[in-house]
């Protein structure tokens, strides 16, 4: 297919972009206390530039160290000493034909109180201790940080008005004084001047996702009664002053993009009438155009409505394109938008439909840094983002330990310059098990030049992916398997399904290495009671081996597997009771997944029992015990489904060792985890062969 529009150049202001593909800002955590780009960060962006992306924008880049630091490991343009490092970063991107914009940002009330006032101190202590401070900080923060936040022993974040902290943020919030607002305006302008002096091609102002610039636009967070609050003209004053100041300081030809939440999306979470909607978002876009911006980057929502700007797997690609189209029809400057684009065909179609002028591909270019070249050339399998949200979850979790975001599909994130040796020389390698770990290992081994034989004892490859993609609205998870298989076949991997290979057959193959990726199986403990029927596991249900319809079913365990199994059962007309021993549902589960599935379970009438452990399974009922009161409860059910986790399956390891092999065990067969854990373990294993 020809992608005529996507491959064509277009200008933002006087800056010509070679194609319509944009890497929008996404914090990955490759930075450092002082805000200078690290080598890993530069490698990350340069790899996407090599991959053919036309415009690359940095992650959130702070303009203020005191209240505006959103992460320990974040880029900054808050001091003149950032100019030269930004110049190096820009040049490394620009030498591949891509343009480079820096996104200027302040978190406002969406900051974590731990970061208010601490970054300047951290910068100095890191210098004085020659790196020892950072190691100590990352050792203590995972333990001390949550305790301080829970007890609210942290400084206040700032916002246009005193208000509640954002969902997923923490601590108190205070109103900015007018003098502070004026100071922040100048800090945004000064940061833009530094970006201009560094030879970057433009800036983007982050006025989306509930951060400070958008907080001034929103009546939820801006209840000021001075010239910065009230009518829309006043609520846009802060950003318009910044735009005017940048144009005066850097010249009218220096491009400015504004990333704008066109709709705060409160109605989608049942809060009709709260915040502003698309109609007012269009008015804001017109005001921004009149103020002199060169393009609008259309997004939506904020932390309070998290899933409506950073969508989980259940959302349909392109679901919010109507927002971008409404703004494009109202302004005469270029419109950029993400719109959950997941294929070149979708990207080209939305360009042709007049939805937008540029396609922002954030998570897709984390998953595949060469998305642009592959799409425009038609060569090579694009590894699609499966919307699992591991990128943001891992970034947030790893920020406390000094590491970075990861990708389930692409284990090379953060390792862009690591090259696997091409020394396979046609030697045979056996990979046993074609789940995510086995598929990833097979592809990487083929890249190294091995003759890879991949064996799967079941008739279908994919392993646990087949279960993960079975619940309602989760089919995109199976893209991982589809893309991995295609990539393996392109690279010559020989895939054998319905084949359980023996040690004798392996001896005949005489492989240089054997990798075991035989996966996991559900935990199925025995319980007291007089149950004469079968007690099922989530695998029985999600695999389709057992079909339950119109029954009363108890699902034991409310991890994500338990909740998704419950959703699957609800869709088949079952009445479901979820039993969880912890005091809260979904312990350890990323909040976006919980927010996504819980309303659907509640709408289906699901009953939730927390602080209850399963004690007995009897014919027609179960007995649970309250972990606090030790009281027993009888619950009438027809069937019981266990979702209590999984355990490794590595039955071949000892047999192979007895026959002279030294198998490398990876994925769930070594330690049960998620897709990202499987692909990471595959990558680490392949590097060592």
C-alpha positions in Angstrom: 0.0 0.0 0.0 1.2 3.5 -0.8 1.1 6.1 2.0 1.2 9.2 -0.1 0.1 11.7 2.6 2.0 10.1 5.5 5.3 10.1 3.5 4.9 13.7 2.2 6.6 16.7 3.9 4.7 19.5 5.6 5.7 22.6 7.5 5.0 23.6 11.1 5.6 27.4 10.8 8.7 27.6 8.6 10.1 24.3 9.8 9.6 21.6 7.2 9.1 18.0 8.5 10.1 15.3 6.0 7.0 13.2 6.7 3.9 13.2 8.8 5.2 10.8 11.5 5.8 12.3 15.0 7.3 10.8 18.2 5.3 12.7 20.8 6.7 13.4 24.3 6.8 10.5 26.7 8.8 10.3 29.9 10.8 7.1 30.0 13.2 8.0 32.9 16.6 8.0 31.1 17.5 11.5 32.5 19.5 12.6 35.6 19.0 14.8 38.6 20.6 17.8 36.9 18.3 17.5 33.8 21.1 16.9 31.3 20.4 14.1 28.8 22.2 10.8 29.5 23.8 8.7 26.9 20.9 6.2 27.1 18.4 9.0 26.5 20.3 10.3 23.5 20.6 6.7 22.1 16.8 6.2 22.6 15.9 9.3 20.6 18.5 8.8 18.0 17.3 5.2 17.3 13.8 6.6 16.5 15.4 9.2 14.2 17.3 6.4 12.4 13.9 4.6 12.2 12.6 7.3 9.9 10.4 9.4 12.2 10.0 13.0 10.8 9.6 14.9 14.1 10.9 13.9 17.5 9.8 15.7 20.6 11.4 15.3 23.9 9.9 14.0 27.1 8.5 16.5 29.5 11.3 19.0 30.1 11.1 21.1 33.2 11.4 24.9 33.3 11.5 25.2 37.1 13.5 23.0 39.5 11.7 24.0 42.7 8.0 23.1 42.0 8.2 21.9 38.5 10.3 18.7 38.7 8.0 15.8 37.8 10.7 13.1 38.1 14.2 12.6 39.5 15.4 11.4 36.0 13.9 14.2 33.8 15.2 16.5 31.1 15.5 20.2 32.0 15.9 23.5 30.2 15.8 25.5 33.5 19.5 26.7 33.4 22.0 27.9 30.9 24.1 24.8 31.5 21.4 22.8 29.7 22.1 24.6 26.4 25.1 22.6 25.2 23.8 19.1 26.3 20.5 19.9 24.5 22.6 21.0 21.4 24.3 17.6 21.4 21.0 15.8 21.7 19.4 17.9 18.9 22.3 17.2 16.6 22.2 13.5 17.1 18.5 13.5 16.0 18.9 16.1 13.2 21.7 14.2 11.5 19.2 11.5 10.5 16.9 14.0 8.8 14.4 14.4 11.7 13.4 17.7 13.3 13.7 18.1 17.0 11.4 19.9 19.3 11.6 20.2 23.1 8.4 20.0 25.2 8.3 22.5 28.1 6.4 21.4 31.1 5.3 22.0 34.7 3.3 19.4 36.6 1.4 21.7 38.9 -1.0 19.8 41.2 -0.1 16.5 39.5 3.3 16.6 41.0 4.4 14.1 43.7 5.1 16.0 46.9 8.4 14.2 47.3 9.8 16.2 44.4 8.8 19.6 45.5 12.0 21.5 46.5 14.1 18.3 46.6 15.6 18.3 43.1 17.9 21.4 43.6 19.2 19.7 46.8 19.6 16.4 45.0 21.6 18.0 42.2 24.1 19.5 44.8 24.3 16.4 46.9 25.0 14.2 43.8 27.9 16.5 42.9 29.3 16.6 46.4 29.1 12.8 46.9 30.2 12.0 43.3 27.2 9.7 42.7 26.9 8.1 46.1 23.8 10.2 47.0 21.8 8.9 44.1 22.5 5.3 45.0 21.4 6.0 48.6 18.3 7.9 47.4 17.1 5.1 45.2 17.7 2.6 47.9 15.6 4.5 50.5 12.9 6.0 48.3 10.9 2.8 47.7 10.5 2.3 51.4 10.4 5.9 52.8 8.6 7.6 49.9 5.2 5.8 50.2 5.3 6.3 54.0 5.8 10.1 53.7 3.1 10.3 51.1 0.6 8.3 53.0 1.2 10.5 56.1 1.2 13.7 53.9 4.7 14.7 55.3 5.6 16.3 52.0 5.6 19.9 50.7 2.6 21.2 48.8 2.4 21.1 45.0 1.2 24.3 43.2 -1.9 25.0 41.1 -3.8 28.0 39.9 -6.1 27.5 42.9 -6.1 25.5 46.1 -7.7 22.2 45.1 -7.5 18.5 45.7 -4.5 16.7 44.4 -5.0 14.8 41.1 -5.9 11.2 41.1 -2.6 9.2 41.1 -0.7 12.2 42.5 -0.3 12.7 46.3 0.1 15.4 48.9 -1.4 18.8 49.4 -2.0 21.6 46.8 -1.7 25.3 47.3 -2.6 28.2 45.1 0.1 30.1 43.2 0.6 33.7 44.2 0.4 36.2 41.3 4.1 36.9 41.6 4.9 33.2 41.2 2.7 33.1 38.1 4.7 36.0 36.5 7.9 34.2 37.5 6.7 31.0 35.9 5.7 32.8 32.7 9.3 34.1 32.4 10.7 30.7 33.2 8.8 29.1 30.3 10.1 31.9 28.1 13.7 31.6 29.3 13.6 27.8 28.8 12.4 28.3 25.2 15.3 30.8 24.6 17.7 28.1 25.8 16.1 25.6 23.4 16.4 28.1 20.6 20.1 28.8 21.4 20.8 25.0 21.5 19.8 24.8 17.8 16.6 22.8 18.4 13.9 23.3 15.8 11.0 24.4 18.1 9.2 23.9 21.3 6.0 22.4 22.5 4.1 23.7 25.5 2.4 20.9 27.5 -1.1 22.2 28.1 -2.7 18.7 28.3 -3.3 15.8 30.6 -4.0 18.0 33.6 -0.5 19.6 33.9 -0.1 23.2 35.0 -0.8 25.0 31.7 -4.0 23.1 31.3 -4.9 23.6 35.0 -5.2 27.3 34.2 -7.6 26.4 31.4 -9.8 24.2 33.5 -12.6 25.5 35.8 -11.9 22.5 38.0 -8.5 23.7 39.0 -8.7 27.4 38.2 -11.1 29.2 40.5 -9.1 32.4 40.7 -10.9 35.7 40.8 -8.1 37.9 39.3 -7.1 38.4 35.7 -6.0 34.7 35.5 -9.3 33.2 36.4 -13.0 33.3 35.5 -13.9 33.7 31.8 -12.0 31.8 29.1 -10.1 35.0 28.1 -8.6 35.1 31.6 -8.0 31.4 31.9 -5.9 31.4 28.7 -3.9 34.5 29.8 -1.1 32.4 31.4 -0.3 30.4 28.3 -0.9 33.3 25.9 1.6 35.5 27.8 4.1 32.6 27.5 3.5 32.3 23.7 3.8 36.1 23.2 7.0 36.1 25.3 8.6 33.2 23.3 7.8 34.8 20.0 9.3 38.1 21.1 12.5 36.5 22.5 13.1 33.9 19.8 11.5 35.5 16.8 8.2 34.8 15.1 9.8 32.1 12.9 10.7 29.9 15.9 7.8 27.3 15.9 5.6 26.8 18.9 3.3 23.8 19.2 0.7 23.5 22.0 -0.3 20.1 23.2 -3.9 20.6 24.2 -6.4 18.4 26.0 -9.4 19.3 23.8 -11.8 17.7 26.3 -11.3 16.9 30.0 -13.5 13.8 29.6 -15.1 13.9 33.0 -18.4 12.7 31.6 -16.8 9.4 30.6 -16.3 8.6 34.2 -19.8 9.6 35.2 -19.1 13.2 36.2 -21.2 15.1 33.7 -20.8 18.9 33.8 -17.4 18.9 35.4 -14.4 20.5 33.6 -14.6 21.7 30.0 -15.7 19.7 27.0 -14.8 19.7 23.3 -16.9 22.7 22.6 -14.8 24.9 24.9 -11.6 23.0 23.7 -12.3 24.3 20.2 -12.6 27.8 21.5 -9.2 27.4 23.3 -7.6 26.2 20.1 -8.8 29.3 18.3 -7.4 31.6 21.0 -4.1 29.8 20.8 -4.0 30.2 17.0 -4.7 33.9 17.4 -1.9 34.1 20.0 0.6 32.9 17.4 1.1 29.2 17.9 2.2 27.3 14.8 0.3 24.0 15.4 -2.0 22.3 17.9 -1.2 18.8 19.2 -4.6 17.5 20.1 -4.9 15.2 23.1 -7.5 14.7 25.8 -8.2 14.2 29.5 -5.9 14.3 32.5 -4.9 12.3 35.6 -8.4 12.3 36.9 -9.5 10.7 33.7 -6.3 8.8 33.0 -7.6 6.1 30.6 -9.0 8.7 28.2 -5.5 9.9 27.2 -3.4 6.8 27.8 -5.7 4.0 26.8 -5.5 0.4 28.0 -6.0 -2.5 25.6 -9.9 -2.4 25.7 -10.1 0.9 23.7 -10.7 0.9 20.0 -8.1 2.5 17.8 -9.2 5.9 16.6 -12.0 6.2 19.2 -11.2 9.9 19.9 -10.4 11.1 16.4 -13.5 13.3 16.5 -11.8 15.6 18.8 -8.8 16.3 16.5 -11.2 16.7 13.5 -13.3 19.3 15.4 -10.2 21.3 16.1 -8.8 20.9 12.6 -12.0 22.2 11.2 -11.8 25.3 13.4 -8.2 26.4 12.9 -6.0 27.0 9.9 -2.7 25.8 11.4 -1.5 22.1 11.3 -3.1 19.6 13.7 -1.1 16.8 15.3 -2.8 14.0 17.2 -2.3 10.5 18.5 -5.8 9.1 18.4 -4.6 5.6 19.4 -3.2 4.8 15.9 -1.9 1.3 15.6 -1.4 0.7 11.9 0.0 2.5 8.8 -3.4 2.0 7.2 -5.2 3.7 10.0 -2.7 6.5 10.0 -3.1 7.2 6.3 -6.9 6.9 6.5 -7.1 9.6 9.2 -4.8 11.9 7.2 -7.0 11.4 4.2 -10.2 12.0 6.2 -8.9 15.3 7.3 -8.8 14.3 10.9 -5.3 15.6 11.4 -2.1 16.7 9.5 0.4 14.7 11.5 0.2 11.3 13.3 1.7 11.1 16.7 2.9 7.6 17.4 4.2 7.4 20.9 3.8 3.9 22.3 4.0 2.4 18.8 7.5 3.8 18.4 8.6 2.6 21.8 7.5 -0.9 20.6 9.1 -0.5 17.2 11.7 2.3 16.8 11.7 1.6 13.0 7.9 1.9 12.6 8.3 4.8 10.1 10.8 3.1 7.8 8.9 -0.2 7.9 5.6 1.5 7.2 6.8 3.7 4.4 8.9 1.0 2.7 6.5 -1.9 3.3 9.4 -4.0 4.4 9.6 -5.9 7.7 7.1 -6.7 10.3 6.0 -3.8 12.5 5.9 -4.8 16.1 2.6 -3.3 17.3 2.0 -1.8 20.7 -0.5 -4.0 22.5 -1.6 -1.2 24.9 -0.6 -3.3 27.9 0.6 0.0 29.7 3.8 -1.7 30.9 5.7 1.4 29.6 4.1 3.8 32.0 3.8 1.3 34.9 7.4 0.3 34.7 8.5 3.9 34.3 6.6 5.0 37.4 7.8 2.0 39.4 11.4 2.1 38.3 11.7 5.8 38.9 12.0 5.0 42.6 15.0 2.8 42.0 16.8 4.9 39.4 15.8 2.8 36.4 13.7 3.5 33.3 10.5 2.5 31.5 10.4 -0.8 29.6 8.3 -2.3 26.8 6.7 -5.7 26.7 7.1 -6.0 23.0 10.6 -4.5 22.7 13.1 -5.7 25.3 15.8 -3.4 23.7 14.3 -0.2 25.1 17.2 1.4 27.0 19.7 -0.9 25.2 19.5 0.8 21.7 23.3 0.6 21.0 23.8 -2.9 22.2 24.4 -5.1 19.2 24.0 -8.8 19.4 27.0 -10.6 17.8 26.2 -12.0 14.3 28.1 -15.2 15.1 25.5 -17.9 14.8 27.0 -19.1 11.5 24.1 -21.4 10.8 24.6 -23.4 13.9 21.4 -25.1 15.1 19.6 -23.9 18.3 16.5 -25.5 19.8 13.9 -23.4 21.6 11.3 -25.4 23.4 8.0 -23.6 24.0 6.5 -20.9 21.8 5.0 -18.5 24.3 6.3 -14.9 24.5 9.7 -15.9 25.9 10.3 -18.6 23.3 9.1 -16.5 20.4 11.3 -13.6 21.4 14.3 -15.8 21.9 13.8 -17.5 18.6 13.7 -14.2 16.7 16.8 -12.8 18.5 18.7 -16.0 17.9 17.8 -15.8 14.2 19.1 -12.2 14.2 22.4 -13.6 15.4 22.5 -16.0 12.5 21.5 -19.3 14.2 19.4 -21.9 12.5 16.5 -21.8 15.0 14.1 -24.7 15.6 11.1 -23.7 17.7 9.0 -26.4 19.2 5.5 -26.0 20.7 3.8 -29.1 22.1 0.3 -27.5 21.7 -1.3 -27.1 18.3 -1.2 -23.3 18.7 1.7 -21.0 19.5 1.4 -18.1 22.0 1.3 -19.7 25.4 -0.2 -17.5 28.0 -1.0 -14.8 25.4 -3.8 -17.1 24.2 -5.4 -16.7 27.7 -4.6 -13.0 28.1 -6.3 -12.2 24.8 -9.5 -14.2 25.5 -11.4 -11.8 27.9 -13.7 -9.2 26.3 -11.9 -6.3 24.6 -8.5 -7.9 25.0 -7.9 -9.3 21.5 -5.2 -6.8 20.7 -2.9 -8.7 23.2 -2.7 -11.4 20.5 -0.9 -8.9 18.2 2.2 -9.8 20.1 2.0 -13.4 18.9 1.0 -12.5 15.4 3.9 -10.1 15.0 6.4 -12.3 16.7 5.5 -15.3 14.4 5.7 -13.1 11.3 9.1 -11.8 12.3 10.4 -15.3 13.1 9.2 -16.6 9.7 10.8 -13.6 7.9 14.1 -14.5 9.6 14.0 -18.2 8.8 12.9 -19.7 12.1 11.4 -23.2 11.7 8.3 -23.5 13.9 6.9 -26.9 14.8 3.5 -27.1 16.5 1.9 -30.1 18.1 5.4 -31.3 18.7 6.9 -32.3 22.1 10.5 -33.0 21.3 12.4 -35.7 23.2 16.0 -35.8 24.4 16.7 -38.4 21.8 15.4 -36.2 19.0 17.5 -33.3 20.4 20.6 -35.4 20.3 19.9 -36.1 16.6 19.5 -32.3 16.0 22.8 -31.7 17.8 22.0 -28.0 18.8 24.6 -25.6 19.9 22.2 -24.5 22.6 18.8 -25.4 24.0 16.5 -22.9 25.5 13.6 -24.0 27.6 10.5 -21.7 27.6 7.8 -24.2 28.6 5.8 -21.6 30.5 3.6 -22.0 33.5 0.4 -23.6 34.8 -2.3 -22.4 37.2 -1.9 -23.0 40.9 -4.6 -25.4 42.0 -4.4 -26.0 45.8 -6.8 -28.4 47.5 -9.5 -27.1 49.8 -11.6 -28.6 52.5 -15.2 -29.6 51.7 -17.3 -32.3 50.0 -17.2 -31.0 46.4 -17.8 -33.9 44.1 -17.5 -31.9 40.8 -14.5 -30.3 39.2 -12.9 -27.1 40.5 -11.8 -25.1 37.5 -8.9 -22.7 37.0 -8.8 -19.5 35.0 -7.0 -21.5 32.2 -10.0 -23.9 31.9 -12.3 -20.9 31.4 -10.2 -18.6 29.2 -9.0 -21.5 27.0 -12.6 -22.4 26.2 -12.2 -25.9 27.6 -15.0 -25.2 30.0 -18.0 -23.1 29.0 -20.2 -21.8 31.8 -23.3 -19.9 31.0 -26.1 -18.7 33.3 -24.5 -20.0 36.4 -23.5 -18.7 39.8 -19.7 -18.7 39.8 -17.2 -17.8 42.5 -13.9 -16.5 41.2 -11.2 -16.9 43.8 -8.5 -14.2 43.5 -8.9 -10.6 42.3 -5.6 -10.0 40.5 -5.9 -8.9 36.9 -6.3 -12.5 35.8 -9.1 -13.0 38.3 -10.9 -9.8 37.3 -10.6 -10.5 33.6 -11.8 -14.1 34.1 -14.8 -12.6 36.0 -15.4 -10.2 33.1 -15.3 -13.1 30.7 -17.8 -15.0 32.8 -20.1 -12.0 33.1 -20.2 -11.6 29.4 -21.6 -15.2 29.2 -24.5 -14.4 31.5 -23.0 -15.8 34.7 -23.6 -14.3 38.1 -20.1 -13.8 39.6 -18.8 -13.4 43.1 -15.1 -12.4 43.4 -13.4 -13.5 46.6 -10.2 -11.7 47.6 -8.1 -12.4 50.8 -6.5 -8.9 50.7 -8.4 -5.9 52.1 -8.4 -4.3 48.6 -9.3 -5.7 45.2 -6.5 -6.2 42.7 -3.5 -5.9 44.9 -0.4 -5.0 43.0 -2.4 -4.3 39.8 -1.7 -1.1 37.8 -4.6 1.3 38.6 -5.5 1.9 34.9 -6.4 -1.8 34.4 -8.5 -1.7 37.5 -10.3 1.5 36.5 -11.0 -0.1 33.1 -12.6 -3.3 34.2 -14.3 -2.5 37.5 -17.2 -0.4 36.1 -17.9 -3.2 33.7 -18.0 -5.8 36.5 -20.1 -3.6 38.7 -22.6 -3.0 35.8 -22.9 -6.8 35.4 -23.8 -7.1 39.1 -20.6 -8.7 40.3 -20.3 -9.2 44.1 -17.0 -8.5 45.7 -15.8 -10.0 49.0 -12.6 -8.6 50.3 -10.6 -9.7 53.4 -12.1 -13.2 52.8 -10.2 -16.4 52.2 -11.6 -19.5 50.7 -12.0 -22.2 53.4 -14.3 -24.9 51.9 -15.6 -25.9 48.6 -18.8 -27.9 48.8 -21.5 -29.0 46.3 -23.6 -25.9 45.8 -21.7 -23.6 48.1 -18.4 -22.3 49.4 -17.4 -21.2 52.8 -15.1 -18.2 53.3 -13.3 -17.0 56.4 -12.8 -13.3 57.2 -9.1 -12.8 57.8 -9.8 -10.1 60.4 -12.8 -11.4 62.4 -12.3 -15.2 61.6 -16.1 -15.3 60.9 -17.4 -17.7 58.3 -19.7 -16.9 55.4 -21.6 -19.3 53.2 -22.0 -18.3 49.6 -24.2 -20.4 47.2 -22.5 -21.1 43.9 -22.7 -23.6 41.1 -19.0 -23.5 40.2 -15.7 -22.4 41.6 -12.9 -20.9 39.4 -9.4 -20.5 40.9 -7.3 -17.4 39.9 -4.6 -17.8 42.4 -1.6 -17.3 40.2 0.7 -19.7 38.3 3.8 -21.7 38.8 6.7 -22.6 36.5 6.6 -25.6 34.2 10.1 -26.9 33.6 9.7 -30.6 33.6 12.2 -31.1 30.8 15.2 -29.4 32.5 16.3 -32.4 34.6 15.7 -34.9 31.7 17.8 -32.8 29.4 20.6 -32.5 31.9 20.7 -36.2 32.3 21.2 -36.5 28.6 24.2 -34.2 28.4 22.5 -30.9 27.6 22.8 -27.7 29.6 19.4 -26.0 28.9 18.9 -22.3 29.5 15.6 -21.7 31.3 13.7 -18.5 30.5 10.3 -16.8 30.9 7.6 -18.3 33.1 9.4 -21.6 33.2 12.0 -19.9 35.3 10.0 -17.3 37.2 6.3 -16.5 36.5 5.9 -12.9 35.4 4.4 -10.7 32.7 5.0 -10.5 29.0 7.8 -7.9 29.6 9.5 -10.3 32.1 9.4 -13.0 29.5 10.9 -11.0 26.6 13.5 -9.4 28.9 14.6 -12.9 30.1 14.8 -14.0 26.5 17.0 -11.1 25.5 19.3 -11.6 28.5 19.7 -15.3 27.7 20.3 -14.8 24.0 23.0 -12.2 24.7 24.9 -14.8 26.7 24.9 -17.6 24.2 
